[in-house]
Amino acid sequence: MSTSPAEPLRVDVLLHRLCLTKSRSEAKAACEAGAVTLDGRRARPSDTVAAGRHITVNYPSRLLEVELLELPGKSVSKKAARDLYRVLRDENTREEPF
C-alpha cells in the first residue's frame, strides 16, 4: 500500500462518507437537483473534491456550508467524519411560526 496523499473523491461519494447524506444515491440526486455547490459553483455528482474546498448543501429545511479538512477513508464512523470538516455556516431555512 502506498502512503501517498488520498486521491480526490467524487462529490456524491464524499457526501455519503462524511454522513452528510444517507446514501450515495441521495447525494447524487442532491447534486443533480442543484442543491450542492463546490466553492460557489454548482456541483455535478462526478466532480472531484480535495481538501480545502468549500461544500454547500441546501437541504429542504437547512443550509450547511463546510470546509473539507481531510478526505475520508472507505469506512468512517459518523463521529470520526465530523472531524474531517469544519462547519462554516449552518442555518435553518424553514420559517418558524410565531
C-alpha positions as CSV (number, residue, x, y, z in Angstrom):
1,M,0.0,0.0,0.0
2,S,1.2,3.5,-0.8
3,T,1.4,6.3,1.7
4,S,0.7,9.0,-0.9
5,P,-1.9,11.6,-0.2
6,A,-5.5,10.4,-0.7
7,E,-6.9,10.7,-4.2
8,P,-9.7,13.2,-4.7
9,L,-13.2,11.8,-4.2
10,R,-16.3,12.2,-6.2
11,V,-18.8,14.7,-4.6
12,D,-21.5,12.1,-4.2
13,V,-19.1,9.6,-2.6
14,L,-17.7,12.3,-0.3
15,L,-21.1,13.5,1.0
16,H,-22.1,9.9,1.9
17,R,-18.8,9.1,3.6
18,L,-19.0,12.3,5.6
19,C,-22.5,11.3,6.7
20,L,-24.0,14.4,5.2
21,T,-26.4,12.3,3.1
22,K,-28.0,9.0,4.0
23,S,-26.7,7.3,0.8
24,R,-24.6,7.9,-2.3
25,S,-27.7,7.9,-4.4
26,E,-29.3,10.6,-2.2
27,A,-26.1,12.6,-2.6
28,K,-26.2,12.1,-6.4
29,A,-29.8,13.2,-6.6
30,A,-29.0,16.3,-4.5
31,C,-26.2,17.3,-6.9
32,E,-28.4,16.7,-9.9
33,A,-31.2,18.9,-8.3
34,G,-28.7,21.7,-7.9
35,A,-28.6,21.5,-4.1
36,V,-24.9,21.1,-3.8
37,T,-22.2,23.6,-4.6
38,L,-18.4,23.4,-4.6
39,D,-16.7,26.8,-3.9
40,G,-19.9,28.5,-5.0
41,R,-20.3,26.6,-8.3
42,R,-23.0,24.0,-8.9
43,A,-21.6,20.5,-8.3
44,R,-22.1,17.5,-10.5
45,P,-22.0,14.1,-8.8
46,S,-18.8,13.2,-10.7
47,D,-16.9,16.4,-9.7
48,T,-13.8,15.6,-7.7
49,V,-13.1,17.2,-4.3
50,A,-9.9,17.7,-2.5
51,A,-9.1,19.0,1.0
52,G,-9.6,22.8,1.4
53,R,-12.7,23.0,-0.8
54,H,-15.9,24.6,0.4
55,I,-19.1,22.5,0.0
56,T,-22.6,23.8,0.5
57,V,-25.6,21.5,0.8
58,N,-29.0,23.0,0.6
59,Y,-31.3,20.6,2.4
60,P,-35.1,21.1,2.4
61,S,-35.0,23.0,5.7
62,R,-31.3,23.6,6.3
63,L,-28.4,25.2,4.6
64,L,-25.0,23.7,5.5
65,E,-21.6,25.0,4.3
66,V,-18.5,23.2,5.3
67,E,-14.8,23.3,4.6
68,L,-13.2,19.9,3.9
69,L,-10.2,19.5,6.1
70,E,-9.3,15.9,5.1
71,L,-10.6,13.3,2.8
72,P,-12.4,10.4,4.5
73,G,-11.3,6.7,4.1
74,K,-13.7,4.0,2.9
75,S,-15.1,3.2,6.4
76,V,-15.6,6.3,8.6
77,S,-17.8,6.4,11.7
78,K,-20.2,9.3,12.0
79,K,-18.3,10.7,14.9
80,A,-14.9,10.5,13.1
81,A,-16.5,12.0,10.0
82,R,-17.3,15.2,11.9
83,D,-13.5,15.8,12.5
84,L,-12.9,15.8,8.7
85,Y,-14.7,19.1,8.0
86,R,-15.3,22.4,9.6
87,V,-18.8,23.9,9.6
88,L,-18.7,27.4,8.2
89,R,-22.5,28.0,8.2
90,D,-25.5,26.0,9.4
91,E,-28.8,27.8,9.0
92,N,-32.4,26.7,9.5
93,T,-34.2,27.7,6.3
94,R,-37.6,26.7,7.3
95,E,-39.8,29.6,8.6
96,E,-40.8,29.1,12.2
97,P,-44.4,30.0,13.1
98,F,-44.9,32.7,15.7
